[in-house]
Amino acid sequence: MEDRVTIGRERRRGWERVTHGVHIETATADDVAARLRAWQYALPLWSSFTSLTAAGLRGWWLPPLPKGLPLFVAAGRAGRIARPGLRVCRHDTLPPWVLVEGVRVAKPAETVLACARDLSLLDVVLVGDAALARGDVTLAELVAESRLRRRGAPLLRRAIPLMDPRAESIFESLLRVLHVVCGIEVEPQHVVVDAQGEFVARADLIVVGTTSMHEVDGSDHLEQRRYRKDLGRQRRIVAAGHQRRGYTPRDVLTTPAAIVRDADFALGRAHDPSRLQAWYALLGDSLWSGSGQRRLELRLGLRVETAEERH
């Protein structure tokens, strides 16, 4: 990598401090990979980036993260790494790492396990979905990692049954988990065909045992060209004997009862609001909620717990 990095003091214009004794050209300072490569000059050669830092560099989709997150580093017991902006996890046996854009990062399964040390169940499911969807890891590798006697392993074992490699976005994952924890069986990426067996559409989810498609529509669906395409797709779906129900990301997070009610109607069963309790518990612990954000901030020392919060 052709980064321009200086070691020691550097006060010239056009350079930005990364950490004590390491500076990078301001022109590349906003490049995440370049900053991490610069950080490596201040870290032992056997260390690597892990957890949310590694996941972000790999391009995995992530839940909303608090501001000011530290960089997550895996290191051994020997020596001590103490620099502002780092959260170091010490290992008796150093986890293996690979190079991603010239940055030493923990292997994918290790990265997911490291995330499970700090995140909630729902957040870990989303991270695992992203890793699986990109083909960076397999379910078998995650299962093997979850059997280690490590912090985060018990939570990872609980998260794996909820993961699915067929997810194509973070909100598809959220929509699927909502259905599953509310006792609604769904099939991701279901292919709809017409009476002649010709392809009609591929649904985000279909409620198993019905012809009801549940999908997440992002803001891009409002664009005029996309909107016209969606209307044509909708007509073909109806002609094939299916019903499509589209939901926004906000619907998934704020009005999940309406989504579950639609599924119950498609299944021909009475709507039971108590089934949503499992979803609300997951969501409340996750980074999609204010309480989940505060929990992680307190855990990482990004904020101080007030007397009211302790009460």
Secondary structure, DSSP 8 states (H G I E B T S, - for coil): ----EEES---STTEEEEETTEEEEGGGTT-HHHHHHHHGGGS-TT-EE-HHHHHHHHT-------TT--EEEEEESSS----TTEEEEEESS---EEEETTEEEE-HHHHHHHHHTTS-HHHHHHHHHHHHHTTSS-HHHHHHHHTSSSTTHHHHHHHGGG--TT--SHHHHHHHHHHHHTT--EEEEEEEE-TTS-EEEEEEEEETTSSEEEEE--GGGGSHHHHHHHHHHHHHHHHTT-EEEEE-HHHHHH-HHHHHHHHHHHHT----GGGGHHHHHHHHHSTTSHHHHHHHHHHTTSS---HHHH-
